[in-house]
């Protein structure tokens, strides 16, 4: 008899991932309030009772999806900027990777946006954690002379705001986003400002 918790087995981990994937789809499309556990388990092709083996509530799986967005975003961004020759190239690669991610997984992106109202603590933690790491990288680039001096935290949040807003307008709202054009325009502003 197997006494390990379900997520410690390959099968348990696969089932949990399947439920999470279904929750991302259902909550991302319907919204938190309209989505039900029955919808999630139906989409996952599993019994409703199975949900409770892995998650205590809809709120818990929602929070897990916000954490998943944080993990995935950080991994994608790290991979995208790994080979960049300098900080400006890192900014461009990171922005392109983020917008591409939004295009590929819009439901997960929408879940993080909805967290502002459903789970404000998770929403704030998501952006605060990202902002802290971003500011550290910007400060290091300033210290090495790659960027002009300035408040790294303010700059981190400004650049995050640019990415987030561009993701809304030019990825979620457009049926065929032109990510290259958006990145090119954003980089003009980031590197040259708007002063003539």
N, C-alpha and C positions, 0 to 999 in steps of 0.2 A: 504494500500500500504506500502510495506517495504522500508524504506529509508536508512537502514544500508548499509555500504559498504559490498561487497560480502564476504570478508574474516572474517567479524564479525558474520556471520551466520554459523551454522554447515555445511550447504550445500556448502557455499562459501569456507570455510576452507578445506573441503574435495576435492572440485574441484581444488583448488590451489595446494594442496598436490599431487593430481593426475597428474597435469601438471608438477610439480617439479620432480616427480618420472619418468615420461616419458622423461623429459629433461635429467635426469641423465642417463637413458638407451641410448638414442639417441646420446647425446654428448659424453658420455663415450665410446661408440662403434665406432662412426664415426669420432670423433674429432670435435672441435668447428667450424672450417671453413666449413667442409662438411655437418654438421648438419643444417637443416633449421627449421624455426618455423612451416612450414607445416609438416615436419617429426614429430616434437614434438606433435603437436595437433592430427595428424593422430594416433600416438601411444597412446595418451591419450583418443582417441575416442571422441574428442570434436571439435567444430568449430574453425577455425583459429581466428576469431574475439574474441572468448572467452579468448584466450591467453592474449590479450591486456587489458582485464579487470583487470588482476592480475599482469602483467609484461609489462614494456614499451618497452623492446627490448630483443634480444637474449643475449646481453651483461649483462643485468640486471639479467636474470634468471641464467646465468653462475655464476655471483658473488654470488647470493643466494645459489647456490650449493656449492661453496667454503666455505661460512659461515656455511652451513649445515654440511659439513665435520668437521669443527671445533667444532660445538656443539656436534655432535654425538661422535666424538673421545674423547672429554673431558668427556662426560657422561660415555662412555664405560670404559675409563681408571679409572675414579673415582670409579665406581662400582667395577672394577676388583681389585683395591688395597685397598678397604675399610677394608677388614678383615685381611690384611697382618700384621704379628707380628713385622716386622722391615723393614728398607729401602731396604735391599737386596731382601727380599721377595717381596716387592712392585715393584722393578725393574723387577723381573722375571714375576710376574703376569701381569704387564703393558705391557711388550713386547709380552707375549703370547696373551693377549687380542687384542693388535694392529694388530698382524699378522693374527689373526683369523678374525678380522674385514676386513682386506684387502682381505682375501680369500672370505668373504661373499659379499662384495660390491666393487669389483674391478673397476667398472665403476666410482664410486665416487672418488676413489683413483686416477684414471687416470685424472679426471677432475682437481684435485688439482695440479697434475704435469703439466698439460697443462696451468694452470693459470700463470706459470712462464713467458709465452710468451703472453697469451691473456690478462691477468689482473695482471701485476707484483705487483701492489699495494696490491691487495687482497692476492696474494701469500705470499708477505712479511709479511703482517698483520697476516695471518694464522700461520706462523712459529714463528713470533716474540711473539705473544700472548702466544702461547704454550710454547715457550722457557722461557719467563719470569716466568710463573707459575711453570715450571719445576725447574728452578734455585732456586726459593723460597723454594720448598720442599727439594732440595738437601742441601741448606744452613742450613735449620732446622735440617736435619739429621747429618750434620757436627757438628753443635753447640751442639747437644746432644751426640756426640761421636760415632754415628753409622757408620760414614764414616770418612776416613782420611781427613785432611784439604786440600783444593785446591780451585781453582776458580770455583765457582758453575755455573756461566754462561757458561764458556768454557765446563765444564763437561755436562751441560744440552744439549748444541748443539752437542757435541760428541755423547752422548747417543741417541739423536734424529736422528743423521746421521746413526748410526748403525741400528736403527729400520727401517728407511726409505729405506736404501740400502738392508737390508735383505728382506723387503717387495717386492722390485723390483725383486731381483734375485730368491728368494726361494718361493715366493708366486705367483706373476704375471707370471713369466717365467716357472714355473713348473705346470704340469697338476695335479699332486697329491702331494702337498706340505707336507713335514714332519715337521710340526711346532714344535713338541716336541723336535726333534733332533736339529733344528736350535736354539731354545731357550736354550737348554742345552749347546751347543757350545758357544753361545754368553755370557752366564752367566759365563762360565769358564774364558773367556777373561775379562769380567767386574770385576770379583772378584779376579782373580789371575794375570791378565796381561799376557804378552807373554815372560817375562824374566824367564829363567830357574832357 
